[in-house]
Structure formats: structure tokens, C-alpha cells
Amino acid sequence: MSNIKKPTHKDTIELQNARSAFIQGNYSRALKLFSKAVKAQPYNVLALTDAARAHGQRFEIDYAEKCVERMIKLAKANHDNPTIYFLAAQTLRMIHRSDEALEYFQKVVEAPEPPTDVFLELAVLLERRHNLDPALEYIEKYLLKNPQSAEAAMLKGRILRRKGQADSTQEIYDKMVHHRDCLPITRAQILNEWSHLLDSQKDFTSAYEKLIESKKILQKHSETESAQQNSDNEQKWQIRLNHSVTSVDYEKWQNADTGAKQKTVLLTGCPRSGTTLIEKIIDAHPGIISADELGAFSSYILPSLVKGKRDNEGYFDATTLNELSVLKIEKEAKRYYKYLACALNESIDDRILVDKNPSTTGIIAAYQRVSPQNKILYALRDPRDVALSCFFRWLPINSVSVRYQTFEETCRRTAEELEFWLDTRDKLPAGSWLETRYEDTVKDYTAESKRVLDWMGLEWDDSIEDYRNHLNQRGVNSPTYEAVNKPIYKGAIGRWKNYLPFVEEHLPILDDVRKRLGY
């Protein structure tokens, strides 16, 4: 311990070059530069922090953890330095180590003069874990130092709403929405949360009005135009890909001795179709381990798989996938499995790995090329409820959520994704897919989970009955973390009817897929 040197916080040219490469998407070069910076300056806290976060974002979590371990040693050797502990805890949160992050955030709080941001970090983590009383205590401490923080006030309002204090919540929302320093994106999110409060009070007209106010702000946001362009491009190449893949391709891939050997299930469907609920129920089974919306395949494996193979318009198709070498497929399959295993931070052994990622219907073909023995568990729900729930859900602006800025466009996107599925399921080999309906899970989750487990080749286990306790131990990454922690309830079935006067003119967009799916 005495050999540990004093920490430094130098922003070097090497670090700046590494960040630049990362931002430009040259990830391989960026990670090498970050690693080089750490090797050259092993006591530079900024180098350790940036390197850990960059590697963690790329699911190179083993290396990220080594950087954090060094940061913690530096903190201990320098009088339990709270600043370094805080940076380490933030980094742990970012690299899917929330338990360890919580431990070190709480250590920071014990310092004589802890950084104020630690109270906000703890409040966010504890609220997501449903520990509302300590979360409220920490957010109030943060607001004492930052009384004008709209983001913190919004979190306090959310906590109070969950504690049943509707009047106090509404007072906070009203104050912050009209505050001159409230950023437009924060104002939009507060209005969205306000709409949920009004919905719970069955004031559907006011709820819809607040929601539309929120959407109008998002439509003018600077990120919306680029997100819409990305969405248009994704739609075009996914249509091209799915139209090109045939049942013969799927059968050929399944019969080939390539790709991942681990038993995997892709749990997907439209957003808000019940993927989180069924995932958390079956995850309680000792023969299953689930990855909750980590995005490893769509964000990292797929881009690497087709790098340099898209045409001039950015398209790739079945021919592209068929021409991939066995070496390339097996390399990406191992990387995919490694990424998920590292993020889960526990041994998978011979359990079935369920990768839950909504809205990946358009890239099922790529999944099956990398992991041809993979099965598809597809979550369904009345498309009218899906569309309304997506329209109400707050999400960061991206290529999916940008299409939820009007109800008409929300219906169009929902119909498109379900049409992708209807086309894809007719091509997949028999036995490789199963549909699970949200309504069936709500009606009798025991019967529905038994049906799903039987399809997976697993016997019933009584741990399923206690899935909510297991849920509290594992946590939830999904934006629906609050709802899924509640007892199963039937109130969300047919919710679209509450808003019929506002949405009726656009519901015919969903009629074809709704009828074909039996709704």
C-alpha cells in the first residue's frame, strides 16, 4: 500500500485523441489509445476513468473493472479520497455493476464533505430499486444544495407520486414546468410524467393534453431531425434485409455447424408488448438467466458483422449474410456471448440465456445467422394498447422513439414492426419460435409460463411463483422498472379505450395486423 503513488488528474493529448476516436466510432483504435494512456500513467485518475467507461460501453468489462480496482486502491491509499471513490462508483454504475456502485456511493456519503452529486446518484439508484424512503431523503439533500435543479425536482415528484402523494407531486410539476431555467427536454419529460399522474387519477382528457404538450416540445428538439433520418435509413435497410431472406436461408443456417453453441432465446416484440413481464417471470427459473435490454447485438455485434459489406445505399441482405465466413460468424458469436456474460457478472453454465431486447424484429435474420440454434420468443399484445403505451412512454430521442412523437406515426411504426414479424415467422423453421401474449400472462401467469418453459424444454419450478422476490434481487434495466415491480394487474388491458376520442381516427392503421394476430 505504501508503494501507491499520489493520484493525478491530467487531461493529456493521448486521452484527447482516444476520446476523439471513440466519438468518431473508431472504437478499436480508441480502446488501444485509452489502454496505452493507462499504461503510461497508471496513477492518472482521469485516464483510468475514461478508459474504464469506454471499455465498459463496449462490453470489455474485465478491463474496465481492473481500471476501477486501481482507482479504488488509489482512493484508499490517499485518505479514502471521496472524489476518486465517487468517480469509481459512477463508473461501476455505467459498466453494469450497480451493487458495487451503491456500495461505494454510500462510502462517499460518509466523507466529512461529500460531493453533492452523490446524493443525486444514490436517489436515482434507490428509486429504481424501489427503496423510496431513502431515495427521497437523498434527493432532498441534493435539492438543499441545488434548489433550482429541474431534473432533481422531477425525481422527487416521481418518488412522491409512487408514495401516493399526488398533490405534492402535481405542485412540483407545475412549478418546474413554468420555471425559466428548465431545459426544454426536461420540461417535456416532466409533462410526460404529469400525464401519467393524471392517467392514474382517471383524468384522461388532461393526461392527453399534457402528453401532447410534451410531444410538441420533442418535435422541435435539435436531436429530432437526425433521429428521424436514422429511423428512415433503418427502416429501408431492414425492409431490404427481410424481403431478401427466405425460409431456405433460415433452414440452411440452422443446419450449419457454425455460430454460438450456447442455448439462447431472443425475447423480442414491439416495445410495451409485455417483454419485461414475461422475462422477469421466467428468469426466476434456475435453468434460465436473462439479459435485460443490454443491446449488445444490435449496437456492437451487427455493425461489426456487416462492416465494409453494405452497398452504396447502406443496405445489406441475405446474400451478405450467406457470404460471411465461418471464422467471422464464430468470432462474432463468441464475442456476443462474452459481452452478455460479462455484463451479467455471473456464471451462465448450462442455463438458457434469454436476451430480452424489444424492437429487434427487423434484425432477427442477423441474430439467426450468428446463432442459428437460437429460438425466438415473441411477445404480443393488442396493437392498440401497444401503440397507446408507446405513445405515453418517455424514452430518450432515438431512431425508435422519434416515431412516437405523434399517435399516427406511432401506429404506423407498430404496424410495420408487426408486419415484419408476420413475414418472418412464416419463414422460420418449425419449433424455433413461440408467441406469448401479454393478455394470457396477465390472466394466468402460471399457465403461460408453464407453456413457455415447456417450449424451452424446461420443467416447472416453484421458484416461478416467487418471481417478484427474485426480481428485487436482480433489478430491472427496462424503462418499465416501476410497473413490472407491481403485482400483475388487468388494468392495462384495453387501456386504449380510455383515449378513444383522441386516437380513434388513427386506429384503422392497425386493423390489418390486429386482425391477422387475432385481436
C-alpha positions in Angstrom: 0.0 0.0 0.0 2.9 2.3 0.7 4.1 1.9 -2.9 0.9 3.6 -4.3 1.7 7.0 -5.6 -0.3 10.2 -5.4 -3.1 10.3 -7.9 -3.1 12.9 -10.8 -5.9 14.3 -12.9 -4.2 15.2 -16.2 -6.1 15.5 -19.5 -3.3 14.5 -21.8 -3.1 14.6 -25.6 -3.3 10.8 -25.6 -6.6 10.9 -23.8 -8.0 13.6 -26.1 -7.0 11.6 -29.1 -8.7 8.5 -27.6 -11.9 10.4 -26.9 -11.9 11.8 -30.4 -11.5 8.3 -31.9 -14.3 7.0 -29.7 -16.7 9.7 -30.7 -15.9 9.1 -34.4 -16.8 5.4 -34.0 -13.2 4.2 -34.4 -13.6 2.0 -31.3 -10.7 -0.4 -31.8 -8.3 2.5 -32.1 -9.9 4.4 -29.2 -9.6 1.4 -26.8 -6.0 0.9 -27.7 -5.2 4.6 -27.1 -7.1 4.5 -23.7 -5.1 1.4 -22.7 -1.9 3.0 -23.8 -2.7 6.1 -21.7 -3.4 4.0 -18.6 -0.2 2.0 -19.0 1.8 5.2 -19.4 0.1 6.9 -16.5 -1.2 4.3 -14.1 -2.0 6.8 -11.4 -3.9 9.3 -13.6 -7.5 9.1 -12.3 -8.8 10.7 -15.5 -7.1 8.2 -17.7 -8.4 5.3 -15.5 -11.9 6.7 -15.5 -12.1 7.4 -19.3 -10.6 4.0 -20.1 -12.9 2.1 -17.8 -16.0 3.8 -19.2 -15.0 3.4 -22.8 -14.2 -0.3 -22.4 -17.3 -0.8 -20.3 -19.5 0.7 -23.0 -18.0 -1.7 -25.5 -18.7 -4.6 -23.0 -15.0 -5.1 -22.4 -15.9 -5.2 -18.7 -13.0 -7.2 -17.4 -10.6 -4.5 -18.4 -12.9 -1.8 -17.1 -13.1 -3.5 -13.7 -9.3 -3.6 -13.5 -9.2 0.2 -14.0 -11.8 0.7 -11.3 -9.9 -1.6 -8.9 -6.9 0.7 -9.4 -9.0 3.8 -8.7 -10.3 2.3 -5.5 -6.7 1.4 -4.4 -5.7 5.0 -5.1 -8.6 6.3 -3.1 -7.8 4.1 -0.1 -4.1 5.0 -0.2 -5.0 8.7 -0.2 -7.1 9.0 2.9 -10.2 7.4 1.4 -10.4 10.2 -1.2 -14.1 10.8 -1.7 -13.7 12.2 -5.2 -11.9 9.1 -6.5 -14.4 6.9 -4.8 -17.2 8.9 -6.4 -15.7 8.5 -9.9 -15.2 4.8 -9.3 -18.8 4.4 -8.2 -20.2 6.3 -11.2 -18.1 4.1 -13.5 -19.3 0.9 -11.8 -22.9 2.1 -12.4 -22.1 2.6 -16.1 -20.5 -0.8 -16.6 -23.5 -2.8 -15.2 -22.2 -3.2 -11.7 -24.9 -1.3 -9.7 -24.5 -3.3 -6.5 -20.8 -2.3 -6.3 -21.7 1.2 -7.3 -24.2 1.5 -4.5 -21.6 0.3 -2.0 -19.1 3.0 -3.0 -21.6 5.8 -3.3 -22.6 5.1 0.3 -18.9 5.1 1.2 -18.7 8.6 -0.3 -21.6 9.8 1.7 -19.7 9.0 4.9 -17.0 11.5 4.0 -16.9 14.8 6.0 -17.7 16.9 2.9 -19.1 14.5 0.2 -19.6 15.9 -3.3 -23.2 16.9 -3.7 -23.8 14.8 -6.8 -23.5 11.6 -4.7 -26.9 12.4 -3.3 -28.5 12.5 -6.7 -26.7 9.3 -7.8 -28.0 7.5 -4.7 -31.5 8.8 -5.1 -31.6 7.6 -8.7 -30.3 4.1 -7.9 -32.5 3.6 -4.9 -35.7 4.8 -6.6 -35.1 2.2 -9.4 -34.7 -0.4 -6.7 -38.0 0.8 -5.1 -36.3 2.0 -1.9 -38.4 5.1 -1.9 -37.8 6.5 1.6 -34.0 6.6 1.4 -34.3 7.8 -2.2 -36.5 10.7 -1.0 -34.0 11.5 1.8 -31.1 11.8 -0.6 -32.9 13.8 -3.3 -34.0 16.3 -0.7 -30.3 16.6 0.5 -29.3 17.3 -3.1 -32.1 19.9 -3.6 -30.9 21.7 -0.5 -27.7 22.5 -2.4 -29.3 22.7 -5.8 -32.8 24.1 -5.3 -33.2 25.1 -9.0 -32.4 21.7 -10.4 -35.5 20.7 -12.5 -34.1 17.1 -13.0 -33.8 16.6 -9.2 -37.3 18.1 -8.6 -38.7 15.8 -11.3 -37.2 12.8 -9.5 -38.6 14.0 -6.2 -42.0 14.3 -7.8 -41.7 10.7 -9.2 -40.8 9.4 -5.7 -43.7 11.3 -4.1 -46.1 10.0 -6.8 -45.1 6.5 -6.1 -45.6 7.1 -2.4 -49.2 8.2 -3.2 -48.6 11.9 -2.5 -50.3 13.2 -5.7 -51.0 16.8 -4.6 -47.3 17.4 -3.7 -46.3 15.8 -6.9 -48.5 18.0 -9.0 -47.3 21.1 -7.2 -43.7 20.2 -8.1 -44.6 19.5 -11.7 -46.5 22.8 -12.1 -43.6 24.8 -10.6 -40.8 23.2 -12.6 -42.7 23.3 -16.0 -43.0 27.0 -15.7 -39.5 27.6 -14.3 -37.5 29.8 -16.7 -34.3 27.7 -16.2 -36.0 24.4 -17.0 -34.5 23.0 -20.2 -36.9 22.1 -23.0 -36.1 18.4 -22.8 -36.6 18.3 -19.1 -39.9 20.2 -19.4 -41.0 17.6 -21.9 -40.2 14.8 -19.5 -41.9 16.5 -16.6 -45.1 17.0 -18.8 -44.9 13.3 -19.7 -44.6 12.2 -16.1 -47.5 14.6 -15.2 -49.6 12.8 -17.9 -49.0 9.5 -16.1 -50.1 11.0 -12.8 -53.3 12.3 -14.4 -53.9 9.0 -16.1 -53.7 7.2 -12.7 -56.3 9.6 -11.5 -58.5 8.7 -14.5 -58.4 12.3 -15.8 -57.8 11.1 -19.3 -58.5 14.4 -21.1 -56.0 16.3 -19.0 -53.5 13.4 -19.3 -53.7 13.5 -23.1 -53.3 17.3 -23.1 -50.1 17.2 -21.0 -48.8 14.4 -23.3 -49.4 16.4 -26.4 -47.6 19.4 -24.8 -44.6 17.1 -24.2 -44.7 15.8 -27.8 -44.7 19.3 -29.3 -41.5 20.2 -27.4 -39.8 17.0 -28.6 -40.8 17.7 -32.2 -38.8 20.9 -32.1 -35.8 19.4 -30.3 -32.5 19.6 -32.1 -31.9 15.9 -32.0 -35.2 15.0 -33.6 -34.2 15.6 -37.2 -31.1 13.4 -37.1 -33.1 10.7 -35.2 -35.7 10.8 -37.9 -33.1 10.4 -40.6 -31.6 7.4 -38.8 -35.1 5.9 -38.4 -35.8 6.3 -42.1 -32.5 4.7 -43.0 -33.0 1.8 -40.6 -36.5 1.1 -42.0 -35.2 1.0 -45.5 -32.3 -1.4 -44.9 -34.5 -3.6 -42.6 -37.2 -3.9 -45.3 -34.5 -4.8 -47.9 -33.0 -7.4 -45.5 -36.2 -9.1 -44.5 -37.6 -9.2 -48.1 -34.4 -11.0 -49.2 -34.2 -13.7 -46.5 -36.1 -16.9 -47.3 -37.1 -20.0 -45.4 -34.3 -21.8 -47.2 -31.8 -19.4 -45.7 -33.0 -20.0 -42.2 -33.0 -23.8 -42.6 -29.5 -23.7 -44.1 -28.2 -21.6 -41.2 -29.8 -23.9 -38.7 -28.3 -27.0 -40.2 -24.8 -25.5 -40.5 -22.4 -26.3 -37.7 -21.4 -22.6 -37.1 -22.1 -19.8 -34.7 -22.9 -19.8 -31.0 -23.3 -23.2 -29.2 -24.8 -21.7 -26.1 -28.6 -22.3 -25.7 -30.1 -18.9 -26.3 -33.5 -17.3 -26.7 -34.2 -13.9 -28.2 -37.2 -12.4 -26.4 -38.4 -9.6 -28.5 -41.6 -7.8 -29.8 -42.8 -4.3 -30.1 -41.9 -2.0 -27.2 -44.6 -2.1 -24.5 -45.8 -5.6 -25.5 -45.0 -7.3 -22.2 -41.4 -8.5 -22.8 -40.3 -7.3 -19.4 -43.1 -9.0 -17.5 -42.6 -12.5 -19.1 -38.8 -12.1 -18.9 -38.9 -11.4 -15.2 -41.2 -14.3 -14.5 -39.2 -16.9 -16.4 -35.9 -15.5 -15.1 -36.8 -16.8 -11.7 -36.4 -20.4 -13.1 -33.0 -21.8 -12.1 -32.4 -23.1 -15.6 -32.7 -19.6 -17.1 -30.6 -16.4 -17.0 -31.8 -13.3 -18.7 -30.0 -10.2 -20.1 -32.3 -7.2 -19.8 -32.1 -4.8 -22.7 -28.3 -4.6 -22.9 -28.3 -4.0 -26.7 -25.1 -5.9 -27.2 -26.1 -7.5 -30.5 -27.8 -4.5 -32.3 -25.2 -1.9 -31.1 -22.0 -3.9 -31.4 -22.2 -7.3 -33.0 -24.3 -6.5 -36.0 -22.3 -3.4 -37.1 -19.1 -5.5 -36.8 -20.7 -8.3 -38.7 -21.5 -6.3 -41.8 -18.7 -3.7 -41.6 -17.5 -2.9 -45.1 -20.2 -5.1 -46.6 -23.0 -2.7 -47.0 -23.7 -1.3 -50.5 -23.5 2.4 -51.5 -27.0 3.0 -50.1 -26.2 1.3 -46.8 -28.1 -1.9 -47.5 -27.2 -5.5 -46.8 -29.2 -8.6 -47.5 -29.4 -12.3 -47.4 -26.5 -12.6 -49.8 -24.3 -10.6 -47.5 -25.2 -12.9 -44.6 -24.7 -16.0 -46.6 -21.2 -14.9 -47.8 -19.9 -14.4 -44.3 -17.1 -16.8 -43.5 -17.4 -19.4 -40.8 -14.5 -17.8 -39.0 -16.3 -14.4 -38.9 -19.5 -15.9 -37.7 -17.9 -17.9 -34.9 -15.8 -14.9 -33.9 -18.9 -12.6 -33.5 -20.9 -15.4 -31.8 -18.2 -15.8 -29.2 -18.0 -12.0 -28.7 -21.8 -11.7 -28.4 -21.9 -14.4 -25.7 -18.9 -13.0 -23.9 -20.4 -9.5 -23.9 -23.6 -10.7 -22.3 -21.8 -12.9 -19.8 -19.5 -10.1 -18.7 -22.5 -7.7 -18.2 -24.4 -10.3 -16.2 -21.4 -10.8 -14.0 -22.2 -14.4 -13.1 -21.6 -17.8 -14.4 -24.1 -18.9 -17.1 -23.0 -22.5 -17.1 -25.6 -24.7 -18.9 -28.5 -22.4 -18.3 -30.6 -21.0 -21.2 -29.6 -17.4 -21.9 -32.6 -15.2 -22.7 -31.6 -12.0 -24.4 -34.6 -9.6 -23.9 -34.5 -6.8 -26.4 -37.7 -5.2 -27.7 -37.9 -3.8 -31.2 -35.3 -6.1 -32.8 -37.8 -7.8 -35.1 -36.2 -6.3 -38.2 -32.8 -7.9 -37.4 -33.9 -11.4 -36.4 -32.2 -12.7 -39.6 -28.9 -11.4 -38.4 -29.4 -12.9 -35.0 -30.1 -16.3 -36.6 -27.1 -16.1 -38.8 -24.8 -15.6 -35.8 -26.7 -18.0 -33.5 -28.7 -20.4 -35.8 -29.9 -22.6 -32.9 -31.3 -19.5 -31.2 -35.1 -19.6 -30.5 -37.4 -16.6 -30.8 -39.9 -15.9 -28.1 -42.1 -13.2 -29.5 -44.3 -11.0 -27.1 -47.6 -10.0 -28.4 -50.3 -7.5 -27.1 -53.3 -5.9 -28.6 -51.7 -3.5 -31.1 -54.0 -0.7 -30.0 -52.7 -1.0 -26.4 -49.1 -1.3 -27.7 -49.4 1.9 -29.7 -51.1 3.9 -26.9 -48.5 2.7 -24.4 -45.6 3.5 -26.7 -47.1 7.0 -27.2 -47.2 7.6 -23.5 -43.8 6.1 -22.6 -40.9 8.5 -22.0 -37.8 7.5 -23.9 -34.6 9.3 -25.0 -34.8 10.6 -28.5 -33.5 7.9 -30.8 -34.4 6.1 -34.1 -37.3 4.2 -32.5 -38.8 6.8 -30.1 -38.7 9.6 -32.7 -41.6 7.8 -34.3 -43.6 8.1 -31.2 -44.0 11.9 -31.4 -47.4 11.7 -33.0 -50.0 9.0 -32.4 -50.5 8.5 -36.2 -46.8 7.7 -36.6 -46.8 5.6 -33.5 -49.5 3.4 -35.1 -47.6 3.2 -38.4 -44.4 2.1 -36.7 -46.2 -0.5 -34.6 -47.9 -1.9 -37.7 -44.6 -2.0 -39.6 -42.9 -4.0 -36.8 -45.7 -6.5 -36.5 -45.8 -6.9 -40.3 -42.1 -7.7 -40.1 -42.9 -10.4 -37.6 -45.8 -11.9 -39.5 -43.5 -12.2 -42.5 -40.5 -13.5 -40.5 -42.4 -16.2 -38.6 -43.7 -17.8 -41.8 -40.0 -18.3 -42.8 -38.5 -19.6 -39.5 -38.1 -23.3 -39.0 -40.8 -25.1 -37.1 -40.3 -25.1 -33.4 -37.8 -22.2 -33.5 -40.4 -19.6 -32.4 -43.2 -19.1 -30.0 -45.6 -16.3 -29.4 -46.6 -15.3 -25.9 -49.5 -12.9 -25.3 -49.5 -10.3 -22.6 -53.2 -10.8 -22.0 -52.6 -14.6 -21.3 -49.8 -13.8 -18.9 -52.0 -11.3 -17.0 -54.9 -13.7 -16.9 -52.8 -16.7 -15.6 -49.1 -16.2 -15.5 -48.5 -19.7 -14.1 -50.2 -21.3 -17.1 -48.5 -19.1 -19.6 -45.0 -19.5 -18.0 -45.5 -23.3 -18.0 -46.3 -23.2 -21.7 -43.2 -21.1 -22.4 -40.9 -23.3 -20.2 -42.2 -26.4 -21.9 -41.3 -25.0 -25.3 -37.8 -24.2 -23.9 -37.5 -27.8 -22.8 -37.6 -27.0 -19.1 -39.7 -28.4 -16.3 -41.8 -26.3 -14.0 -40.0 -24.9 -10.9 -41.8 -23.5 -7.9 -39.4 -20.5 -7.9 -41.6 -19.0 -10.6 -44.3 -18.4 -8.0 -41.9 -16.2 -6.1 -40.7 -14.2 -9.2 -41.2 -10.8 -7.6 -38.8 -11.5 -4.9 -36.2 -12.7 -7.5 -37.0 -9.5 -9.4 -36.0 -7.3 -6.5 -32.7 -9.2 -6.2 -31.8 -8.9 -9.9 -33.1 -5.4 -10.7 -34.6 -4.1 -14.0 -32.8 -2.2 -16.8 -36.0 -1.6 -18.7 -37.8 1.8 -18.6 -40.7 -0.1 -17.2 -38.9 -1.0 -14.0 -41.6 0.7 -11.9 -44.6 -1.1 -13.5 -43.1 -4.5 -13.5 -42.4 -4.4 -9.8 -46.1 -4.2 -9.0 -48.4 -7.2 -8.7 -49.8 -8.3 -12.0 -53.0 -6.3 -12.8 -55.5 -6.3 -15.6 -55.9 -2.5 -15.8 -53.6 -2.1 -18.8 -55.7 -4.4 -21.0 -57.9 -2.3 -23.2 -56.4 1.0 -22.0 -56.7 2.4 -25.5 -60.5 2.7 -24.9 -59.8 5.5 -22.3 -58.4 7.7 -25.0 -60.7 6.7 -27.9 -61.9 10.3 -28.6 -58.3 11.4 -29.2 -56.9 8.4 -31.1 -59.8 6.9 -32.9 -59.1 8.4 -36.3 -55.6 6.6 -36.5 -56.6 3.2 -35.2 -57.5 1.8 -38.6 -53.8 1.9 -39.4 -53.5 -1.1 -37.1 -56.6 -3.0 -38.3 -54.8 -5.4 -40.7 -52.1 -6.6 -38.3 -54.6 -6.6 -35.4 -56.9 -9.0 -37.2 -54.1 -11.2 -38.5 -52.9 -11.6 -35.0 -56.3 -12.4 -33.7 -57.1 -9.2 -31.7 
